[in-house]
Amino acid sequence: MAIALDNLRVGRLYYLVNYGEKRQLEVLAKLGRDNFQVKDLDTLEIYEMEELLQWGIGKDYDLDELR
C-alpha cells in the first residue's frame, strides 16, 4: 500500500512507481504541503515531486520507504 505524500520525511529514501516508471528517491527538502525536492538515486538528478506526478497517478502508483 502506498504511503501518502504528507508522510514523506527529509533525508529518507523512497521507491516510487508511477505509469511504469520506477525510481529510487532521496527527499532533500520540503517545498510545500505536498511538494518535495527529491534526488533520483540512479541518475543523481534533482526534481520536484510535482514534476514526477504532473501527469497524475497511474493504476500502478506505489510509494514506499526503502530500508
N, C-alpha and C positions, 0 to 999 in steps of 0.2 A: 504494500500500500504506500502510495506517495505521501511524502510529508508536505505540509503547507509552506509557502514561501516565507510567511512571517515567523517560521520556526528555524530559519537558517541562522547560523552564527558565524561571526567573523573569525577567520583562522581555521575553520573546519573544512574538511574535504567531502564532496558530494558527487554522486553519479547521476547524471541526467540522461533520460531517453525521451525523445520527442520527435515524432514523424520519422522514425527510423534512424535518427542521428543519436549517437551515443557519445557522451562527453564526461570526462572526469574533471571536476572543477574545484578550485580553492576560492573561498569567499575572502576578498581582500578588504572590502568596506561596505557599509550600509549607506545607500544614497537616498533612500526614501522608504516609505512604508513597505512596498513590495519590490523595490529595486535595489540591486546589489552590484558592486563591481566584482567580477569574478575573473580568475585566470584559468585558462584551459591547460591542464597538466600535460597534455600530449603535444600541443603546438606552442605553448607558453604565450599565446595571445591573450590580451586582456579585453574583456567585453563587459557590457552591462547586461544584467539578466533580462531586461526588457528586450534587448536585441535578439536574444535566443528564443524568446517567447512571442515575438511580434506577430507571427502568423497564427497564433492561437495554440491551443493544447490539443494534441492528437489523441487518438484512441489508445496509443501505446505509451502515453505520458507516464513517466515514473521518475521520482526524485527521492533518492535515499542517501544516507550518510555512509561514507566509506570508513571502514575501521581498520 
